[in-house]
Amino acid sequence: MIKITTTAQEYIKSIITGDTEITKLAMGGGGCSGFQYNWDIIQKDQIDDMSDELIEFEGGGLVIDGMSLMYLFGSVIDLESGLMGTKLIITNPQVTSSCGCGESVNIDTDAVNAACSKQAAQNEDLFFDPTTGPA
């Protein structure tokens, strides 16, 4: 399951400028720790219906790249504001370490495999129910 806090939802809604746009999250290789989170704003018609997952919430949504889902099981997306600005923070149970700036992470592949197996065995949805909010 991927959870998005109410404050993160509000922030995601605030950065979208039109009805045809949506925020997308993907993981890719890079950074000093091996993987990095890649945030982007895309057109809704760019969503890959075959692999991407759409998390919809009141007034907005977030697309998760299909190839990145397994690396994000159990994550919580929240908003952090401080002296260095405002940014979306991902607390990911599969992360074993991160670089000093927190922009890149090292993933425990055994934890990823275990999370995938657990999700499949429980036949659990990956995301929270938008009518009840994050758990």
CNS distance restraints for C-alpha pairs under 8 A (distance, minus, plus):
assign (resid   1 and name CA) (resid  73 and name CA) 5.48 0.50 0.50
assign (resid   1 and name CA) (resid  74 and name CA) 5.00 0.50 0.50
assign (resid   1 and name CA) (resid  75 and name CA) 7.12 0.50 0.50
assign (resid   1 and name CA) (resid 124 and name CA) 7.68 0.50 0.50
assign (resid   1 and name CA) (resid 125 and name CA) 6.50 0.50 0.50
assign (resid   1 and name CA) (resid 126 and name CA) 4.07 0.50 0.50
assign (resid   1 and name CA) (resid 127 and name CA) 4.70 0.50 0.50
assign (resid   1 and name CA) (resid 128 and name CA) 6.68 0.50 0.50
assign (resid   2 and name CA) (resid  72 and name CA) 6.93 0.50 0.50
assign (resid   2 and name CA) (resid  73 and name CA) 5.94 0.50 0.50
assign (resid   2 and name CA) (resid  74 and name CA) 5.35 0.50 0.50
assign (resid   2 and name CA) (resid  75 and name CA) 5.06 0.50 0.50
assign (resid   2 and name CA) (resid  76 and name CA) 5.94 0.50 0.50
assign (resid   2 and name CA) (resid  77 and name CA) 7.71 0.50 0.50
assign (resid   2 and name CA) (resid 126 and name CA) 6.08 0.50 0.50
assign (resid   2 and name CA) (resid 127 and name CA) 4.93 0.50 0.50
assign (resid   2 and name CA) (resid 128 and name CA) 6.78 0.50 0.50
assign (resid   3 and name CA) (resid  74 and name CA) 7.51 0.50 0.50
assign (resid   3 and name CA) (resid  75 and name CA) 6.34 0.50 0.50
assign (resid   3 and name CA) (resid  76 and name CA) 4.69 0.50 0.50
assign (resid   3 and name CA) (resid  77 and name CA) 6.15 0.50 0.50
assign (resid   3 and name CA) (resid 127 and name CA) 6.48 0.50 0.50
assign (resid   3 and name CA) (resid 128 and name CA) 6.15 0.50 0.50
assign (resid   3 and name CA) (resid 134 and name CA) 5.43 0.50 0.50
assign (resid   3 and name CA) (resid 135 and name CA) 7.18 0.50 0.50
assign (resid   4 and name CA) (resid   8 and name CA) 6.18 0.50 0.50
assign (resid   4 and name CA) (resid   9 and name CA) 6.44 0.50 0.50
assign (resid   4 and name CA) (resid  76 and name CA) 5.82 0.50 0.50
assign (resid   4 and name CA) (resid  77 and name CA) 4.75 0.50 0.50
assign (resid   4 and name CA) (resid  78 and name CA) 6.27 0.50 0.50
assign (resid   4 and name CA) (resid 134 and name CA) 6.20 0.50 0.50
assign (resid   5 and name CA) (resid   9 and name CA) 6.24 0.50 0.50
assign (resid   5 and name CA) (resid  76 and name CA) 7.39 0.50 0.50
assign (resid   5 and name CA) (resid  77 and name CA) 6.31 0.50 0.50
assign (resid   5 and name CA) (resid  78 and name CA) 5.38 0.50 0.50
assign (resid   5 and name CA) (resid  79 and name CA) 7.78 0.50 0.50
assign (resid   5 and name CA) (resid 134 and name CA) 6.37 0.50 0.50
assign (resid   6 and name CA) (resid  10 and name CA) 6.24 0.50 0.50
assign (resid   6 and name CA) (resid 133 and name CA) 7.93 0.50 0.50
assign (resid   6 and name CA) (resid 134 and name CA) 7.88 0.50 0.50
assign (resid   7 and name CA) (resid  11 and name CA) 6.27 0.50 0.50
assign (resid   7 and name CA) (resid  78 and name CA) 6.73 0.50 0.50
assign (resid   7 and name CA) (resid  79 and name CA) 6.03 0.50 0.50
assign (resid   8 and name CA) (resid  12 and name CA) 6.09 0.50 0.50
assign (resid   8 and name CA) (resid  77 and name CA) 6.62 0.50 0.50
assign (resid   8 and name CA) (resid  78 and name CA) 4.92 0.50 0.50
assign (resid   8 and name CA) (resid  79 and name CA) 4.89 0.50 0.50
assign (resid   8 and name CA) (resid  88 and name CA) 6.71 0.50 0.50
assign (resid   9 and name CA) (resid  13 and name CA) 6.20 0.50 0.50
assign (resid   9 and name CA) (resid  57 and name CA) 7.47 0.50 0.50
assign (resid   9 and name CA) (resid  60 and name CA) 7.53 0.50 0.50
assign (resid   9 and name CA) (resid  61 and name CA) 7.80 0.50 0.50
assign (resid  10 and name CA) (resid  14 and name CA) 6.22 0.50 0.50
assign (resid  11 and name CA) (resid  15 and name CA) 6.54 0.50 0.50
assign (resid  11 and name CA) (resid  79 and name CA) 7.45 0.50 0.50
assign (resid  12 and name CA) (resid  16 and name CA) 6.97 0.50 0.50
assign (resid  12 and name CA) (resid  23 and name CA) 6.96 0.50 0.50
assign (resid  12 and name CA) (resid  60 and name CA) 7.38 0.50 0.50
assign (resid  12 and name CA) (resid  61 and name CA) 7.64 0.50 0.50
assign (resid  12 and name CA) (resid  62 and name CA) 7.75 0.50 0.50
assign (resid  13 and name CA) (resid  59 and name CA) 6.73 0.50 0.50
assign (resid  13 and name CA) (resid  60 and name CA) 5.38 0.50 0.50
assign (resid  13 and name CA) (resid  61 and name CA) 7.48 0.50 0.50
assign (resid  16 and name CA) (resid  21 and name CA) 6.21 0.50 0.50
assign (resid  16 and name CA) (resid  22 and name CA) 6.49 0.50 0.50
assign (resid  16 and name CA) (resid  23 and name CA) 7.38 0.50 0.50
assign (resid  16 and name CA) (resid  41 and name CA) 7.57 0.50 0.50
assign (resid  17 and name CA) (resid  21 and name CA) 7.09 0.50 0.50
assign (resid  20 and name CA) (resid  43 and name CA) 5.59 0.50 0.50
assign (resid  20 and name CA) (resid  44 and name CA) 5.49 0.50 0.50
assign (resid  20 and name CA) (resid  45 and name CA) 7.80 0.50 0.50
assign (resid  21 and name CA) (resid  41 and name CA) 6.55 0.50 0.50
assign (resid  21 and name CA) (resid  42 and name CA) 5.60 0.50 0.50
assign (resid  21 and name CA) (resid  43 and name CA) 4.49 0.50 0.50
assign (resid  21 and name CA) (resid  44 and name CA) 5.45 0.50 0.50
assign (resid  22 and name CA) (resid  41 and name CA) 5.62 0.50 0.50
assign (resid  22 and name CA) (resid  42 and name CA) 5.55 0.50 0.50
assign (resid  22 and name CA) (resid  43 and name CA) 6.19 0.50 0.50
assign (resid  22 and name CA) (resid  44 and name CA) 5.94 0.50 0.50
assign (resid  22 and name CA) (resid  60 and name CA) 7.52 0.50 0.50
assign (resid  22 and name CA) (resid  61 and name CA) 6.48 0.50 0.50
assign (resid  22 and name CA) (resid  62 and name CA) 6.45 0.50 0.50
assign (resid  22 and name CA) (resid  63 and name CA) 7.24 0.50 0.50
assign (resid  23 and name CA) (resid  39 and name CA) 7.17 0.50 0.50
assign (resid  23 and name CA) (resid  40 and name CA) 5.76 0.50 0.50
assign (resid  23 and name CA) (resid  41 and name CA) 4.45 0.50 0.50
assign (resid  23 and name CA) (resid  42 and name CA) 6.24 0.50 0.50
assign (resid  23 and name CA) (resid  61 and name CA) 7.05 0.50 0.50
assign (resid  23 and name CA) (resid  62 and name CA) 5.21 0.50 0.50
assign (resid  23 and name CA) (resid  63 and name CA) 6.22 0.50 0.50
assign (resid  24 and name CA) (resid  39 and name CA) 5.77 0.50 0.50
assign (resid  24 and name CA) (resid  40 and name CA) 5.16 0.50 0.50
assign (resid  24 and name CA) (resid  41 and name CA) 5.94 0.50 0.50
assign (resid  24 and name CA) (resid  42 and name CA) 6.75 0.50 0.50
assign (resid  24 and name CA) (resid  62 and name CA) 5.70 0.50 0.50
assign (resid  24 and name CA) (resid  63 and name CA) 4.51 0.50 0.50
assign (resid  24 and name CA) (resid  64 and name CA) 5.83 0.50 0.50
assign (resid  24 and name CA) (resid  65 and name CA) 7.10 0.50 0.50
assign (resid  25 and name CA) (resid  37 and name CA) 6.98 0.50 0.50
assign (resid  25 and name CA) (resid  38 and name CA) 5.75 0.50 0.50
assign (resid  25 and name CA) (resid  39 and name CA) 4.80 0.50 0.50
assign (resid  25 and name CA) (resid  40 and name CA) 6.58 0.50 0.50
assign (resid  25 and name CA) (resid  62 and name CA) 7.35 0.50 0.50
assign (resid  25 and name CA) (resid  63 and name CA) 6.23 0.50 0.50
assign (resid  25 and name CA) (resid  64 and name CA) 5.05 0.50 0.50
assign (resid  25 and name CA) (resid  65 and name CA) 6.18 0.50 0.50
assign (resid  26 and name CA) (resid  37 and name CA) 5.96 0.50 0.50
assign (resid  26 and name CA) (resid  38 and name CA) 5.09 0.50 0.50
assign (resid  26 and name CA) (resid  39 and name CA) 6.59 0.50 0.50
assign (resid  26 and name CA) (resid  64 and name CA) 6.12 0.50 0.50
assign (resid  26 and name CA) (resid  65 and name CA) 4.98 0.50 0.50
assign (resid  26 and name CA) (resid  67 and name CA) 7.82 0.50 0.50
assign (resid  26 and name CA) (resid  68 and name CA) 5.61 0.50 0.50
assign (resid  27 and name CA) (resid  35 and name CA) 6.56 0.50 0.50
assign (resid  27 and name CA) (resid  36 and name CA) 5.62 0.50 0.50
assign (resid  27 and name CA) (resid  37 and name CA) 4.69 0.50 0.50
assign (resid  27 and name CA) (resid  38 and name CA) 5.73 0.50 0.50
assign (resid  27 and name CA) (resid  65 and name CA) 7.75 0.50 0.50
assign (resid  27 and name CA) (resid  68 and name CA) 5.38 0.50 0.50
assign (resid  27 and name CA) (resid  71 and name CA) 7.69 0.50 0.50
assign (resid  28 and name CA) (resid  35 and name CA) 5.50 0.50 0.50
assign (resid  28 and name CA) (resid  36 and name CA) 5.51 0.50 0.50
assign (resid  28 and name CA) (resid  37 and name CA) 6.61 0.50 0.50
assign (resid  28 and name CA) (resid  38 and name CA) 6.95 0.50 0.50
assign (resid  28 and name CA) (resid  68 and name CA) 7.88 0.50 0.50
assign (resid  29 and name CA) (resid  34 and name CA) 5.67 0.50 0.50
assign (resid  29 and name CA) (resid  35 and name CA) 4.44 0.50 0.50
assign (resid  29 and name CA) (resid  36 and name CA) 6.16 0.50 0.50
assign (resid  30 and name CA) (resid  34 and name CA) 5.17 0.50 0.50
assign (resid  30 and name CA) (resid  35 and name CA) 5.12 0.50 0.50
assign (resid  30 and name CA) (resid  36 and name CA) 5.77 0.50 0.50
assign (resid  30 and name CA) (resid 104 and name CA) 7.20 0.50 0.50
assign (resid  31 and name CA) (resid  35 and name CA) 6.29 0.50 0.50
assign (resid  31 and name CA) (resid  36 and name CA) 6.07 0.50 0.50
assign (resid  31 and name CA) (resid 103 and name CA) 7.29 0.50 0.50
assign (resid  31 and name CA) (resid 104 and name CA) 5.15 0.50 0.50
assign (resid  31 and name CA) (resid 105 and name CA) 7.81 0.50 0.50
assign (resid  32 and name CA) (resid  99 and name CA) 6.23 0.50 0.50
assign (resid  32 and name CA) (resid 104 and name CA) 6.31 0.50 0.50
assign (resid  32 and name CA) (resid 105 and name CA) 7.85 0.50 0.50
assign (resid  33 and name CA) (resid  97 and name CA) 7.45 0.50 0.50
assign (resid  33 and name CA) (resid  98 and name CA) 5.94 0.50 0.50
assign (resid  33 and name CA) (resid  99 and name CA) 5.84 0.50 0.50
assign (resid  33 and name CA) (resid 104 and name CA) 5.35 0.50 0.50
assign (resid  33 and name CA) (resid 105 and name CA) 4.90 0.50 0.50
assign (resid  33 and name CA) (resid 106 and name CA) 5.11 0.50 0.50
assign (resid  34 and name CA) (resid 104 and name CA) 6.67 0.50 0.50
assign (resid  34 and name CA) (resid 105 and name CA) 6.14 0.50 0.50
assign (resid  34 and name CA) (resid 106 and name CA) 5.57 0.50 0.50
assign (resid  34 and name CA) (resid 107 and name CA) 7.92 0.50 0.50
assign (resid  35 and name CA) (resid 104 and name CA) 5.45 0.50 0.50
assign (resid  35 and name CA) (resid 105 and name CA) 5.21 0.50 0.50
assign (resid  35 and name CA) (resid 106 and name CA) 6.09 0.50 0.50
assign (resid  35 and name CA) (resid 107 and name CA) 7.32 0.50 0.50
assign (resid  36 and name CA) (resid 103 and name CA) 6.15 0.50 0.50
assign (resid  36 and name CA) (resid 104 and name CA) 4.27 0.50 0.50
assign (resid  36 and name CA) (resid 105 and name CA) 6.00 0.50 0.50
assign (resid  37 and name CA) (resid 103 and name CA) 6.99 0.50 0.50
assign (resid  37 and name CA) (resid 104 and name CA) 6.88 0.50 0.50
assign (resid  42 and name CA) (resid  46 and name CA) 6.60 0.50 0.50
assign (resid  43 and name CA) (resid  47 and name CA) 7.57 0.50 0.50
assign (resid  47 and name CA) (resid  52 and name CA) 6.47 0.50 0.50
assign (resid  47 and name CA) (resid  63 and name CA) 7.48 0.50 0.50
assign (resid  48 and name CA) (resid  52 and name CA) 5.25 0.50 0.50
assign (resid  49 and name CA) (resid  53 and name CA) 7.66 0.50 0.50
assign (resid  51 and name CA) (resid  65 and name CA) 7.15 0.50 0.50
assign (resid  51 and name CA) (resid  66 and name CA) 4.48 0.50 0.50
assign (resid  51 and name CA) (resid  67 and name CA) 7.40 0.50 0.50
assign (resid  52 and name CA) (resid  63 and name CA) 6.53 0.50 0.50
assign (resid  52 and name CA) (resid  64 and name CA) 5.71 0.50 0.50
assign (resid  52 and name CA) (resid  65 and name CA) 4.79 0.50 0.50
assign (resid  52 and name CA) (resid  66 and name CA) 4.20 0.50 0.50
assign (resid  52 and name CA) (resid  67 and name CA) 7.86 0.50 0.50
assign (resid  53 and name CA) (resid  63 and name CA) 5.61 0.50 0.50
assign (resid  53 and name CA) (resid  64 and name CA) 5.13 0.50 0.50
assign (resid  53 and name CA) (resid  65 and name CA) 6.61 0.50 0.50
assign (resid  53 and name CA) (resid  66 and name CA) 6.28 0.50 0.50
assign (resid  54 and name CA) (resid  61 and name CA) 6.86 0.50 0.50
assign (resid  54 and name CA) (resid  62 and name CA) 5.87 0.50 0.50
assign (resid  54 and name CA) (resid  63 and name CA) 4.49 0.50 0.50
assign (resid  54 and name CA) (resid  64 and name CA) 6.36 0.50 0.50
assign (resid  55 and name CA) (resid  61 and name CA) 5.42 0.50 0.50
assign (resid  55 and name CA) (resid  62 and name CA) 5.14 0.50 0.50
assign (resid  55 and name CA) (resid  63 and name CA) 6.15 0.50 0.50
assign (resid  55 and name CA) (resid  64 and name CA) 7.70 0.50 0.50
assign (resid  55 and name CA) (resid 127 and name CA) 6.96 0.50 0.50
assign (resid  56 and name CA) (resid  60 and name CA) 6.09 0.50 0.50
assign (resid  56 and name CA) (resid  61 and name CA) 4.16 0.50 0.50
assign (resid  56 and name CA) (resid  62 and name CA) 6.47 0.50 0.50
assign (resid  56 and name CA) (resid 130 and name CA) 6.65 0.50 0.50
assign (resid  57 and name CA) (resid  61 and name CA) 5.49 0.50 0.50
assign (resid  57 and name CA) (resid 130 and name CA) 5.31 0.50 0.50
assign (resid  57 and name CA) (resid 131 and name CA) 7.94 0.50 0.50
assign (resid  58 and name CA) (resid 130 and name CA) 7.51 0.50 0.50
assign (resid  64 and name CA) (resid  68 and name CA) 6.99 0.50 0.50
assign (resid  64 and name CA) (resid  69 and name CA) 6.65 0.50 0.50
assign (resid  65 and name CA) (resid  69 and name CA) 6.55 0.50 0.50
assign (resid  68 and name CA) (resid  72 and name CA) 6.60 0.50 0.50
assign (resid  69 and name CA) (resid  73 and name CA) 6.52 0.50 0.50
assign (resid  70 and name CA) (resid 112 and name CA) 6.20 0.50 0.50
assign (resid  70 and name CA) (resid 113 and name CA) 7.95 0.50 0.50
assign (resid  70 and name CA) (resid 115 and name CA) 7.70 0.50 0.50
assign (resid  70 and name CA) (resid 116 and name CA) 6.38 0.50 0.50
assign (resid  71 and name CA) (resid  94 and name CA) 6.85 0.50 0.50
assign (resid  71 and name CA) (resid 107 and name CA) 7.54 0.50 0.50
assign (resid  71 and name CA) (resid 112 and name CA) 5.99 0.50 0.50
assign (resid  72 and name CA) (resid  92 and name CA) 6.46 0.50 0.50
assign (resid  72 and name CA) (resid  94 and name CA) 7.51 0.50 0.50
assign (resid  73 and name CA) (resid  92 and name CA) 7.66 0.50 0.50
assign (resid  73 and name CA) (resid  93 and name CA) 7.87 0.50 0.50
assign (resid  73 and name CA) (resid  94 and name CA) 7.89 0.50 0.50
assign (resid  73 and name CA) (resid 112 and name CA) 7.59 0.50 0.50
assign (resid  73 and name CA) (resid 115 and name CA) 6.47 0.50 0.50
assign (resid  73 and name CA) (resid 116 and name CA) 7.54 0.50 0.50
assign (resid  73 and name CA) (resid 126 and name CA) 7.20 0.50 0.50
assign (resid  74 and name CA) (resid  92 and name CA) 6.51 0.50 0.50
assign (resid  74 and name CA) (resid  93 and name CA) 6.30 0.50 0.50
assign (resid  74 and name CA) (resid 115 and name CA) 7.89 0.50 0.50
assign (resid  75 and name CA) (resid  90 and name CA) 6.46 0.50 0.50
assign (resid  75 and name CA) (resid  91 and name CA) 5.41 0.50 0.50
assign (resid  75 and name CA) (resid  92 and name CA) 4.37 0.50 0.50
assign (resid  75 and name CA) (resid  93 and name CA) 6.38 0.50 0.50
assign (resid  76 and name CA) (resid  90 and name CA) 5.68 0.50 0.50
assign (resid  76 and name CA) (resid  91 and name CA) 5.16 0.50 0.50
assign (resid  76 and name CA) (resid  92 and name CA) 6.66 0.50 0.50
assign (resid  77 and name CA) (resid  88 and name CA) 6.63 0.50 0.50
assign (resid  77 and name CA) (resid  89 and name CA) 5.69 0.50 0.50
assign (resid  77 and name CA) (resid  90 and name CA) 4.61 0.50 0.50
assign (resid  77 and name CA) (resid  91 and name CA) 6.49 0.50 0.50
assign (resid  78 and name CA) (resid  88 and name CA) 5.67 0.50 0.50
assign (resid  78 and name CA) (resid  89 and name CA) 5.23 0.50 0.50
assign (resid  78 and name CA) (resid  90 and name CA) 6.45 0.50 0.50
assign (resid  79 and name CA) (resid  86 and name CA) 7.09 0.50 0.50
assign (resid  79 and name CA) (resid  87 and name CA) 5.84 0.50 0.50
assign (resid  79 and name CA) (resid  88 and name CA) 4.59 0.50 0.50
assign (resid  79 and name CA) (resid  89 and name CA) 5.81 0.50 0.50
assign (resid  80 and name CA) (resid  86 and name CA) 5.64 0.50 0.50
assign (resid  80 and name CA) (resid  87 and name CA) 5.50 0.50 0.50
assign (resid  80 and name CA) (resid  88 and name CA) 6.21 0.50 0.50
assign (resid  80 and name CA) (resid  89 and name CA) 6.46 0.50 0.50
assign (resid  81 and name CA) (resid  85 and name CA) 5.66 0.50 0.50
assign (resid  81 and name CA) (resid  86 and name CA) 4.23 0.50 0.50
assign (resid  81 and name CA) (resid  87 and name CA) 6.57 0.50 0.50
assign (resid  82 and name CA) (resid  86 and name CA) 6.41 0.50 0.50
assign (resid  94 and name CA) (resid 107 and name CA) 5.52 0.50 0.50
assign (resid  94 and name CA) (resid 108 and name CA) 5.44 0.50 0.50
assign (resid  94 and name CA) (resid 109 and name CA) 7.58 0.50 0.50
assign (resid  94 and name CA) (resid 111 and name CA) 5.64 0.50 0.50
assign (resid  94 and name CA) (resid 112 and name CA) 6.14 0.50 0.50
assign (resid  95 and name CA) (resid 105 and name CA) 6.24 0.50 0.50
assign (resid  95 and name CA) (resid 106 and name CA) 5.60 0.50 0.50
assign (resid  95 and name CA) (resid 107 and name CA) 4.62 0.50 0.50
assign (resid  95 and name CA) (resid 108 and name CA) 6.11 0.50 0.50
assign (resid  96 and name CA) (resid 105 and name CA) 7.49 0.50 0.50
assign (resid  96 and name CA) (resid 106 and name CA) 5.61 0.50 0.50
assign (resid  96 and name CA) (resid 107 and name CA) 5.79 0.50 0.50
assign (resid  96 and name CA) (resid 108 and name CA) 5.96 0.50 0.50
assign (resid  97 and name CA) (resid 105 and name CA) 5.80 0.50 0.50
assign (resid  97 and name CA) (resid 106 and name CA) 5.23 0.50 0.50
assign (resid  97 and name CA) (resid 107 and name CA) 7.56 0.50 0.50
assign (resid  98 and name CA) (resid 102 and name CA) 5.61 0.50 0.50
assign (resid  98 and name CA) (resid 103 and name CA) 7.41 0.50 0.50
assign (resid  98 and name CA) (resid 104 and name CA) 5.69 0.50 0.50
assign (resid  98 and name CA) (resid 105 and name CA) 4.14 0.50 0.50
assign (resid  98 and name CA) (resid 106 and name CA) 5.98 0.50 0.50
assign (resid  99 and name CA) (resid 103 and name CA) 6.72 0.50 0.50
assign (resid  99 and name CA) (resid 104 and name CA) 5.74 0.50 0.50
assign (resid  99 and name CA) (resid 105 and name CA) 6.43 0.50 0.50
assign (resid 107 and name CA) (resid 112 and name CA) 7.86 0.50 0.50
assign (resid 108 and name CA) (resid 112 and name CA) 6.45 0.50 0.50
assign (resid 109 and name CA) (resid 113 and name CA) 6.20 0.50 0.50
assign (resid 110 and name CA) (resid 114 and name CA) 6.17 0.50 0.50
assign (resid 111 and name CA) (resid 115 and name CA) 6.03 0.50 0.50
assign (resid 112 and name CA) (resid 116 and name CA) 6.19 0.50 0.50
assign (resid 113 and name CA) (resid 117 and name CA) 6.19 0.50 0.50
assign (resid 114 and name CA) (resid 118 and name CA) 6.09 0.50 0.50
assign (resid 115 and name CA) (resid 119 and name CA) 6.12 0.50 0.50
assign (resid 116 and name CA) (resid 120 and name CA) 6.20 0.50 0.50
assign (resid 117 and name CA) (resid 121 and name CA) 6.05 0.50 0.50
assign (resid 118 and name CA) (resid 122 and name CA) 6.11 0.50 0.50
assign (resid 119 and name CA) (resid 123 and name CA) 5.78 0.50 0.50
assign (resid 119 and name CA) (resid 124 and name CA) 5.44 0.50 0.50
assign (resid 119 and name CA) (resid 125 and name CA) 7.67 0.50 0.50
assign (resid 119 and name CA) (resid 126 and name CA) 7.63 0.50 0.50
assign (resid 120 and name CA) (resid 124 and name CA) 6.89 0.50 0.50
assign (resid 128 and name CA) (resid 132 and name CA) 7.79 0.50 0.50
assign (resid 128 and name CA) (resid 133 and name CA) 6.39 0.50 0.50
assign (resid 128 and name CA) (resid 134 and name CA) 5.43 0.50 0.50
assign (resid 128 and name CA) (resid 135 and name CA) 6.92 0.50 0.50
assign (resid 129 and name CA) (resid 133 and name CA) 5.94 0.50 0.50
assign (resid 129 and name CA) (resid 134 and name CA) 7.16 0.50 0.50
assign (resid 130 and name CA) (resid 134 and name CA) 7.43 0.50 0.50
